[in-house]
Amino acid sequence: MAPNIKDIVKKRIMTDMVQAVAPGKWKIMVVDPPALKILKTACKMEDIIDEKVTLVEDIFNRNRQPYPTQDAIYFISPNNEAVAAFIDDFKTRPMYARAHIFCTAGLPDRLFESIKRSSAQQYVKTLIELNVDFLAVEPQVFTLDAPQRFFNLFNPPSPAHLNYEIEMIAKKLTSVLATVGEYPFIRFYDPEGKRETLAARLGLAIQKEMDELCRIDKDFPPQSPYPRAILIITDRTLDVMAPLLHEFTYQAMIYDLLTLDGNQYTYKADEGVQKVTLDESDPIWTQIRHNHFADSSNYILDSFKTFLEENKAAASAVRDQQGGGNRPKGLDSLKEMQDTISALPQFQEMKKKFAVHINICQECQSAFGEGKLADLGAIEQDLATGESADGRALRDMMVALVPLLDNPSVLNADKVRLLALYIIAQEGIQDDARRRLLEHARLSPEESQAITNLFMLGVRLSSRMQKTREQKGRYTYWGHKLEKKGKKRRDDDMPYDLSRYIPIHKYILEDQVENRVDTAIFPWIKEPPPSDIGPAKSTWARAGGAAPIGVPSSTSGSASLRTTKPSWAQKRGGSDTASISSSVSGSSSISKGRDDDLRRNGPRVILFIMGGMTYSEMRASYEVMKVSQREIIIGSTAILTPSEFVDDIKWLHKGSIPPDVAKTTPRKPAYSDSPRSNNIGGPRAGQSEVGRIVPQMGQAQTVDPSSSPRSERAAKAVKHTGGGFGMFKR
């Protein structure tokens, strides 16, 4: 399998930064908070320590101990504060023997000059712009880690603020593209064809940035045997339903109902409070994260039974704990499994492997029942799909809505989500009807304001308002409902009653890999030749009946589960039990039995959603990648949970950024009272093809900034040396 975006960023940090500085010698690493987050998302701290990094310190900690005989790696953001703190380290006496500066992004001219004029200049051995100012959170997923962009995109204080946001997003997205070595053909969402949408403006800005990168770096893009990638740009207004719906696949459900800090989950165990990271190092997580929650629970139970079958000592210990017998018994529920594991202290590795997911499942089940999510989810799916679970047309949904709005057991945040979905589904309602529904819901003024603020995302609130767009197009809520008419209904089309809605972005990805996206809705910045965008026929792997990730391909389990199975596990079709998907939800298994690089099957597709993406959309991109055997990367300004989305639209009318978002503090879901972890953890990541190397200041190779623009100066300083950076000696 070809390196994914996480592998690439990890290699970029480990090989081109950590291992390249003072190889074999002890060294210090100094970081600012944004760089630390990138570092922890890309690598494990033990990876850093293994390369003889003795300390990782905060650059803003002025009480750091000097190490005047050791080199220091400065991994910092190219901003005023970080550069000033670096200069302060060498003002009186040097903190370290030599400084190797690695900026997460391009260093502005004025900051470059500040370093050059300072006393720190003589200690600078290396200055490199890494272009890694984003988070590769999963093998095929990245985020710009900029939730604050949502507010200035959809309600900017001024046109200048919006222009700035688009410029900043374009620069960061250019870093992503440079890192994966792509100079893509760009298409953008523009249904009216006026090139005035946010996506159109960003597309033009990215094209300008990429053209400039190619101009100053003659080695970019790197030579490749594969066709140029396709970048598709949309924004959150394309699908407002996705971040409002309760999603019952494992990863999405966890982030909706529980409290996580990044990808760290905290729970109570026999040994005390435990913190675990949910990433590719956890094989259970990678196997089930995109599966329906029912399938995930069954997978955990079956995996434990398999463990006992394969481990005679463990099976014997269970039998002894149960008072004898030929085989372990009573392992048909997560609670029984938890009790059994607690009685096996000698199998610590096994306990760690399963305990976290047992706790997650039990917490989710509890929140599901307490929040009346069976009733809520059923109505949400009816509203989002425009039909009932058995395919019938909807009749007077307000009658079904009112009891839930009146119910004090339903959280106010869920009432906001339900009302928002109802208004979107109805394409606006009468003002009197909206007031009556708000009275039933008994929302706070801030929660009611969230409903009103939906109009800033293009939602038609009132039936008297002019329609902002026609809802019969292909990439609308009802476009695919029309296509289904006359087609025979299949059980695997909608395997679960509470999981019928398909995000609109999934349809876009499906159409792109089949080369049939409507150019009237998604025009190109520069029209590619037909040979560069893949075959007109689908490359989908339908032969052999490959099932999308999360859609069960076989059945298992006991029929007795039928009477005890909660409503979220009620599967449509012939089987009474939830089955386990055998597919691994990630890129590791996607190309099994095929060429190593999926780009052989067609150009890489990169989908970027301005204003936040959902976990359901992330899952959908993996599903399309699995079935089509085409590489797909999805990214956004941030990842949105439903709770965060509701909080954001509450604030949207104020024309400013909420304090908690400005600090990028994790926000707590309405359901959870779990403790928070203070650590920043994350999946691993990988390398970049393009880097700018600025030689040691004062050397002959350095171009005088007064006679040359920064971009040209950097271009003249670039030196490619295979895997290394060609560091300039003092």
Secondary structure, 3 states (H helix, E strand, C coil): CCCCHHHHHHHHHHHHHHCCCCCCCCEEEEECHHHHHHHHHHCCHHHHHHCCEEEEEECCCCCCCCECCCEEEEEECCCHHHHHHHHHCCCCCCCECCEEEEECCCCCHHHHHHHHHCHHHHHEEEEEECCCCCEEEECCEEECCCCCHHHHHHCCCCHHHHHHHHHHHHHHHHHHHHHCCCCCEEEECCCCCCCCCHHHHHHHHHHHHHHHHHHHCCCCCCCCCCCCCEEEEEEHHHCCCCCCCCCCEHHHHHHHHCCEECCEEEEEECCEEEEEECCCCCHHHHHHCCCEHHHHHHHHHHHHHHHHHHCHHHHHHHHHHCCCCCCCCCCCCHHHHHHHHHCCCCCHHHHHHHHHHHHHHHHHHHHHHHCCHHHHHHHHHHHHHCECCCCCECCCHHHHHHHHHHCCCCCHHHHHHHHHHHHHHCCCECHHHHHHHHHHHCCCHHHHHHHHHHHHHCCCCECCCCCCCCCCCCCCCCHHHHHHCCCCCCHHHCCECCCCCCCHHHHHHHHHHCCCCCCCCCCECCCCCHHHCCCCCCCCCCCCCCCCCCCCCCCCCCCCHHHHCCHHHCECCCCCCCCCCCCCCCHHHCCCCCCCCHHHHCCCEEEEEECCECHHHHHHHHHHHHHHCCCEEEEECCECCHHHHHHHHHHHHHCCCCHHHHCCCCCCCCCCCCCCCCCCCCCCCCCCCCCEEECCCCCCCCCCCCCCCHHHHHHHHCCCECCECCCCCC
